[in-house]
Amino acid sequence: VFYTSDYGFSDRLSQAIAHGITKTGVAVEMMDLKIADLQEVRELVGTAAGIVICSPPSVGAAGENAEAAINTILVAANNKQSFGLCESGGGDDASVYPLRNKFKELGLKEIFPNILIKDTPTEAIYQLCDEAGTDLGQWLTRDKAVKQMKSLDSDLDKALGRISGGLYIITAQKGEVSSAMLASWVTQASFKPLGLTIAVAKDRAIESMMHAGDKFVLNVLEEGNYQTLMRHFLKRFQPGADRFSGVKTQPGSNGSPILTDALAYMECEVVSRMELSDHHIVYAIVDSGRVSNPEALPAVHHRKVGNHY
């Protein structure tokens, strides 16, 4: 990830993208275009699977050094790599569009659209950067993920798949940032206080909103009436996209969206979480809840194999 220190919002924007990438288990190296050594740039790009550049200034000494570094990046890049570009919002940004065109001419894969910064970035913009980084990391690890899925012993895979679960939508709102995810690894975990656990994959966008003290809503889907909501939240959303567009919601007392068409909902607060290899186990207490149709049954998720959801 290439950035320009002390220029615009390049530092924090690049860190947000890098954070999203690391969620997927991909290692990230940061390099400051202001002081980058061209030989180091060449070596770094030569070994990288993906390239992210937060646009440097187009003027001054920093701009001259950055231009030389970017020319070196273009020479060292190859068509097996992927890329993403982000403005820095410094007022004198070098345009990302010519650079995007050059990368595409070289055959590199664009993973997320140019992130444009016109004003002081909001938390929603930083969340967008985080999600863009996660998209890049998921693209880079796609072959590894498939290989791991196929490596599980067949009998064990089928046996593990017989562990059933429900179908839920986790929704959260923190300030102007909102998120949601489809979940099935949910279970009650305590009576006093009433508590539950949720397994949240490390590369889920909502993961950053599931720390101790954060609040969310657990929406329970209804048997025979869950397909529309499930299909909606299974979609692959663009970074920063409104996950609730076209979905009927109402605000919960904890600020998170309640899905109007859910069978039931519970408003929860995260108490703690445990880190595992590829998931976090989130323990939360339940503050309140309601069932919309006492006669209906919750949806059940049956799997045939245990190597994916």
SVG drawing of the C-alpha trace seen along z (x, -y; Angstrom):
<svg xmlns="http://www.w3.org/2000/svg" viewBox="-50 -23 68 64">
<polyline fill="none" stroke="black" stroke-width="0.4" points="0.0,0.0 1.6,-3.3 0.7,-6.5 2.2,-10.0 2.8,-10.9 1.5,-14.2 -0.4,-14.9 -4.2,-15.3 -5.8,-12.2 -3.4,-9.8 -2.1,-8.3 -5.5,-7.3 -7.1,-6.3 -4.2,-4.0 -4.3,-2.5 -8.1,-1.8 -7.5,0.0 -4.6,2.0 -6.7,2.9 -9.4,4.4 -6.7,6.4 -5.3,7.9 -8.7,9.1 -8.4,11.7 -5.0,12.9 -3.0,11.2 0.2,9.5 0.5,5.8 3.6,3.6 3.2,-0.2 5.5,-2.5 5.7,-6.3 5.9,-7.7 7.5,-10.9 10.7,-9.1 10.5,-5.9 13.7,-4.4 13.2,-3.4 15.1,-0.2 12.9,0.8 9.8,-0.2 10.9,2.1 11.6,5.0 8.4,4.6 6.2,4.4 8.0,7.3 6.9,9.6 3.5,8.1 0.2,9.8 -1.7,6.6 -1.0,2.9 -2.9,0.0 -2.0,-3.6 -3.4,-6.6 -2.7,-9.5 0.3,-11.7 0.5,-15.4 1.1,-16.5 3.3,-19.5 6.4,-20.2 9.4,-18.0 7.1,-15.3 5.2,-15.2 8.4,-14.8 9.6,-11.9 6.2,-10.3 6.0,-10.6 9.3,-8.8 8.1,-6.1 4.8,-5.6 6.7,-5.3 8.8,-2.6 5.7,-0.8 4.3,-0.8 7.6,0.7 7.7,3.4 3.9,4.3 2.7,7.3 -0.7,8.7 -1.0,11.3 -1.4,8.6 -4.5,6.7 -4.9,3.0 -7.0,0.4 -6.7,-3.4 -7.8,-6.1 -7.5,-9.8 -5.9,-11.5 -8.0,-14.6 -5.0,-16.9 -6.1,-19.5 -3.3,-18.8 -3.9,-15.1 -2.4,-13.6 -5.4,-12.3 -6.2,-8.6 -7.8,-8.2 -4.6,-8.2 -3.0,-5.8 -6.0,-3.5 -5.9,-3.4 -2.2,-2.6 -2.7,0.3 -5.6,1.7 -3.5,1.4 -0.8,3.5 -3.5,6.1 -3.8,5.7 -7.2,6.6 -9.1,3.7 -10.7,4.9 -12.6,1.8 -13.6,-1.4 -11.5,-4.6 -12.2,-6.0 -12.8,-9.7 -12.2,-12.1 -13.9,-15.5 -14.3,-16.6 -13.0,-15.7 -13.5,-11.9 -16.3,-10.8 -16.4,-7.5 -18.5,-6.1 -15.6,-6.8 -13.1,-5.1 -15.5,-2.1 -15.7,-2.1 -11.9,-2.0 -11.8,0.9 -14.4,2.8 -12.4,2.1 -9.3,3.5 -11.2,6.6 -12.5,7.1 -8.9,7.0 -7.7,9.5 -10.6,11.9 -9.7,11.7 -6.0,12.5 -6.9,15.5 -9.7,17.0 -7.6,19.9 -6.3,20.7 -9.9,20.7 -11.1,23.2 -8.1,25.4 -8.8,25.4 -12.4,26.3 -11.4,29.3 -8.8,30.5 -11.2,31.6 -11.7,35.4 -14.8,36.3 -16.5,38.3 -15.5,35.6 -16.8,32.9 -20.2,34.6 -20.4,35.3 -19.6,31.7 -22.2,30.5 -24.9,32.2 -24.6,29.6 -27.7,27.5 -28.2,23.8 -30.8,21.1 -30.9,18.2 -30.4,14.7 -29.5,11.2 -27.1,9.3 -27.7,5.5 -25.6,2.7 -25.4,-1.1 -22.7,-3.2 -23.0,-6.9 -23.4,-7.2 -21.9,-3.7 -24.3,-0.8 -23.7,2.9 -25.4,6.3 -24.6,9.9 -26.4,13.2 -25.5,15.6 -26.2,19.2 -23.6,19.9 -25.7,18.4 -26.5,20.0 -27.8,19.1 -24.9,19.1 -26.1,18.0 -29.3,17.6 -28.1,14.9 -27.7,12.6 -29.4,13.7 -26.6,14.1 -25.8,15.5 -22.7,16.1 -22.2,15.4 -19.3,16.6 -18.2,13.7 -15.7,14.3 -12.7,12.0 -13.2,10.7 -16.8,9.6 -17.4,5.8 -19.6,5.9 -16.7,7.3 -15.4,3.8 -18.8,3.0 -18.8,6.1 -16.3,5.1 -17.0,4.9 -19.6,2.2 -21.0,2.2 -24.7,2.8 -26.5,4.7 -29.8,6.4 -30.2,10.1 -33.0,10.6 -34.5,14.1 -35.8,15.2 -39.1,17.1 -39.4,20.6 -41.1,20.4 -40.6,16.6 -36.9,16.0 -35.8,16.3 -36.2,12.6 -34.1,11.3 -31.6,14.1 -31.0,13.4 -30.6,9.7 -28.0,10.1 -26.1,12.8 -25.4,10.4 -21.9,9.1 -22.1,5.4 -19.7,2.8 -17.6,1.1 -19.6,-1.5 -22.9,-0.4 -26.1,-0.8 -27.0,2.8 -30.5,1.8 -31.5,0.2 -34.9,1.7 -35.3,3.5 -38.0,2.4 -36.5,1.5 -37.3,-0.4 -34.8,-1.8 -34.2,0.2 -33.9,-1.5 -30.1,-0.8 -29.9,-2.6 -29.5,0.5 -32.0,1.3 -34.7,3.9 -35.9,5.8 -39.7,5.4 -40.1,8.7 -38.1,10.7 -39.9,13.3 -38.3,11.9 -35.5,9.6 -33.3,9.2 -31.3,6.0 -27.9,7.0 -24.7,5.5 -21.3,7.1 -19.5,8.1 -16.5,9.9 -15.1,11.8 -12.6,14.6 -10.3,14.7 -10.0,18.0 -8.1,18.8 -10.7,17.4 -13.6,16.2 -14.3,14.2 -16.7,15.7 -18.8,12.7 -20.6,13.0 -23.4,10.5 -26.1,10.0 -29.7,9.6 -31.4,6.4 -34.8,6.7 -36.7,8.5 -40.0,9.2 -41.7,11.9 -43.9,10.6 -45.8,13.9 -45.9,16.4 -47.4,19.1 -44.5,19.1 -41.3,21.2 -37.8,19.9 -35.9,20.8 -33.4,23.7 -30.2,23.9 -29.3,27.5 -25.9,28.1 -24.5,31.1 -20.8,30.3 -18.9,28.5 -16.2,26.7 -18.4,23.7 -21.6,22.0"/>
</svg>
